[in-house]
C-alpha cells in the first residue's frame, strides 16, 4: 500500500512526514536548505519548464496539464518506480512551493503515483 501526502515546503517539518521529496524544478524562494528538512530534491520529477509556464497554476488548464505531465512522467520510469518504492516502505511527502494547494504539480504527481502503484487487474 502506498502512503503519499503532499505538503507545502513552507510548512513545519513533522516526523510523521516520513521521506520528504521536493518536486519543484527551482528551489523555493526564502527557504533555507537546512530548515526545509528535504531528504531529496528531485528536480527531474517536476514538470518541464515549458509545461510549468504554460500551466501557470490556471485551474482551467488542470486537466490538460495533468495529461501532459503524466506523459512526461511516463518517460521517466526509474524516477516513478523509486518514488513508488519509497511510498510502499514509508510515508512519502511530496513537497511543493506553489500557493495553490489543489492545482499544483505535487497533487498531480501524487495522483499519477497512486494510479501506477495500484495492482493491475487480470
Buried (B, 14 or more C-beta within 10 A) or exposed (E): EBBBBBBBBBEEBEEEBBBBBBBBBEBBEEBEEEEBBBBBBBEEBBBEEEBBEBBEBEEEBBEEBBEBBBEBBEEEEEBBEBBBEBBEEEBBBBBBBBEEEEBBBBBBBBBBBEEBBEEEEE
